[in-house]
Each structure stands twice: as C-alpha cells, then as structure tokens.
Amino acid sequence: MKIELPIDYFEEDGTIVALCPTLQVSSFGDTLDEAEKSIKEALELFIEGCETLGTINEVLEESGFRKIGDKWVPRKPIKTKKTTLQRATGAAFYV
C-alpha cells in the first residue's frame, strides 16, 4: 500500500515541527533532517495502529483520501486562499 502524504515543517523556538495536517499527526526534531525522520516514524506507527485495528480504509476515507489502484491519494484543493479573521468589540468579521 502506498499513501501520498503532505507534510508541513515549521520552526518554533529553535525546534523544527513536522505536521501532516491530513491525518493530524505531528512530530519534531532539532534539525530538519531529524524532523523528517521523526514524522515518518510517527506516521508509520499511526498507520500500523490503524491496520492493527482494521480501520485504515475508514480513517483514510474520512480524511479525504481516495484509492487509485494500490495508492491512496489525498484530495487536492481547487483553490487555496488565506483569510484574515479580525475581531472588534467581541464581534468577528472577515477582512
């Protein structure tokens, strides 16, 4: 089984945080290389746990993946846009 997974990397207080937003799995390392290895291990453990529970297909489908042949592919956005949320006097409005 192959699973395509997007990973985002952030620097937070000198630590590199790795996040797989699609599956909501994260890990970290002191360097980018360590964070890459750490997130891979965390994802492998997560997938292994799902397989053990017999929930892997359900988890991937609920996370927006679709199966093409033997490969699970995440959904692709038709548009990505940043939105700023600003609050004034307790009421929220979009800018």
Secondary structure as UniProt FT lines:
FT   STRAND          2..3
FT   STRAND          8..12
FT   TURN            13..14
FT   STRAND          15..20
FT   TURN            21..24
FT   STRAND          25..29
FT   HELIX           32..53
FT   HELIX           56..62
FT   TURN            63..64
FT   STRAND          66..68
FT   TURN            69..70
FT   STRAND          71..73
FT   STRAND          85..88
FT   TURN            89..90
FT   STRAND          91..94
//
